[in-house]
Amino acid sequence: MIEIDSEKEMLWLPCPKCGARTKIRIYEDTVLLNFPLYCTKCKKETKLGVIKFKIVVSDEPDA
């Protein structure tokens, strides 16, 4: 579940695999490209991009 704090315009980045909240916080002006997000709950790493709260999961295989 995506949690957005309207007062500060921030959200806790959810894991795209299991949906658990990760320890990464993003703001409206945060830009991440090919960010390796590791989830401590499901023990998976996912490359993703974030621009203005829009989260895009990369389909590229790890080299």
N, C-alpha and C positions, 0 to 999 in steps of 0.2 A: 504494500500500500504506500502511495506517495503522500508524504506529509508536508504541507506548505504552511509556513508561518507567515501570515499576511502582514504582520507588523514589520518584520525584518526582511521579507521577501527572500527567504531561504528555504531549502528543503534537504532532507537527509536522502542521499542517493540510495535507492533500493537495488538489491541484487537482481539482475535480469533473469537469472536461472530459477531462484527459489522465492524471490520477493521479499526476503528479509532485509531489514534496515542495516546498512553498513555504517562504518565510522566516518564516512566522507560526507561533508556538508558542502553544498553548492549554493551560490547566489545567482541572481538574475544576470550579472555581468561575468559569470564564470565561463571560461572556454577551455574545454579539454579535447585533445585530439589524440587518438590511439592510446587512451589511458588504460593501463592494466589494473582493473578493479578485482581485488581478491575478497571473496566472501568467507568469513570465518565460520559461518554456519554450514554451508554446503561444501566448503573446501575447494571451490572452483575459481579459476581466474578467467575473466572476460575482458576483451579489449572493447572499449566503447568511446564514443564522442559525445560531448555535451555542449550545446550552444543555446543560451536563453531558456533553460529548463527543458529543452528538447533533447531526449536521450536516444542515441542511435547505436545499436550493437553492431560491431564489425564482424563480418563473416569470413575474414581472411584467416587462413590457418597459421599457427605459429611456425616460424622457421627454425 
